[in-house]
Structures are given as structure tokens and as C-alpha cells.
Amino acid sequence: MAVISKHSKQRDAIMEYLHGNGSHPNAHEIYSAIREEIPNVSLGTIYRNLNQLAEAGEIRKIRCTDGPDRFDFRTDDHGHFICSCCGRFYDVPRDLIMIRGDEGTGSPEDSMLPGRADSLEFEITGVCLDCLREKA
């Protein structure tokens, strides 16, 4: 992991925005929000800072196959539920997925995996409760 050696006004604004925003925004959404605070910021600066923060492990980059990458302030092991109707991202706790052999023994031999799991990322798609209620 790369280490970010200095803080900048743009980087601090990005981190503050992500910390207060649970919607897992993409770079353009972050750029639009940051421009209100720092009008002369460029989209390139936002992309560069997001990539540096992700490489340093300070934020998580969520690669999306059907749209732009999104960014998450939470870096712990967790997954995401993505609503196929409204496109909203929801955090899903790691505990929802149980990996045999991951109950504290740490023994890869007890696992269904071909080795030791060091991190976990998963994505679930479906229709969120808000969209289900609207359709009912």
C-alpha cells in the first residue's frame, strides 16, 4: 500500500465528503459536491486523489462493471447490496457470509476455500425495500 505523505485541501474535502455520505458516490458525484466548497478544483484532481487514497487503503474503490467506479469510506471487510431498480448501494456486514473455517480457528484446512482468506468482498444485486414498497 502506498503511503500518502501530505494532506491537501482537496484530499481533506474528499475524505470529509465520503465520511458523511453513505451512498458510495462515483468520482463525478464527489467532484460536484467538492466544487461547491472548492470552485477551482478539477475533475482530474478528484480522480488522482481518489486513486491515491484507495491505493493507500484509506478508502475503498468499488469497481463496477456496468458504470463508473464508486468509493466507500469504510475499508473493513464488508459487502454491498446494489438495488437493480434505483441503483443505490447498501453496506452488508461481513457476518452475513459465513465461510467455513473462519470461526476463529484460522486453519485453512478447515475451510471450503483453497487457502486462507485475508479479506472478503462481495456484491449482491436485487431490489431494495424502498423500491419494493413503491411497487406494491
Backbone hydrogen bonds, N-H to C=O, Kabsch-Sander energy under -0.5 kcal/mol:
donor,donor_aa,acceptor,acceptor_aa,energy
2,A,55,E,-1.0
4,I,2,A,-0.5
5,S,3,V,-0.6
12,D,8,S,-2.8
13,A,9,K,-2.1
14,I,10,Q,-2.3
15,M,11,R,-2.5
16,E,12,D,-2.4
17,Y,13,A,-2.4
18,L,14,I,-2.8
19,H,15,M,-2.4
20,G,16,E,-1.6
21,N,18,L,-1.1
27,A,69,D,-0.6
30,I,26,N,-2.2
31,Y,27,A,-2.8
32,S,28,H,-2.4
33,A,29,E,-1.9
34,I,30,I,-2.9
35,R,31,Y,-2.3
36,E,32,S,-0.7
36,E,33,A,-0.7
37,E,33,A,-0.6
37,E,34,I,-0.9
38,I,34,I,-3.3
41,V,38,I,-1.9
46,I,42,S,-1.7
47,Y,43,L,-2.6
48,R,44,G,-2.8
49,N,45,T,-2.5
50,L,46,I,-2.7
51,N,47,Y,-2.6
52,Q,48,R,-2.3
53,L,49,N,-2.7
54,A,50,L,-2.3
55,E,51,N,-2.6
56,A,52,Q,-1.9
57,G,54,A,-1.2
58,E,53,L,-2.3
59,I,53,L,-1.0
60,R,72,D,-3.0
62,I,60,R,-0.6
62,I,70,R,-3.5
63,R,61,K,-0.7
67,G,64,C,-0.6
70,R,62,I,-2.5
71,F,25,P,-2.1
72,D,60,R,-2.6
78,H,76,D,-0.6
78,H,120,L,-0.6
79,G,92,V,-2.7
80,H,122,F,-2.0
81,F,90,Y,-2.6
82,I,80,H,-0.5
82,I,124,I,-3.2
83,C,81,F,-0.5
83,C,88,R,-2.5
84,S,126,G,-3.8
87,G,83,C,-1.6
90,Y,81,F,-2.3
92,V,79,G,-2.4
94,R,77,D,-0.6
96,L,93,P,-1.6
97,I,94,R,-1.8
98,M,96,L,-0.6
99,I,97,I,-0.6
100,R,98,M,-0.6
102,D,99,I,-2.2
106,G,101,G,-0.6
110,D,107,S,-1.5
111,S,108,P,-1.3
112,M,100,R,-0.8
118,D,116,R,-0.6
124,I,80,H,-3.2
126,G,82,I,-1.9
132,L,128,C,-2.3
133,R,129,L,-2.4
134,E,130,D,-1.9
135,K,131,C,-1.8
136,A,132,L,-1.1
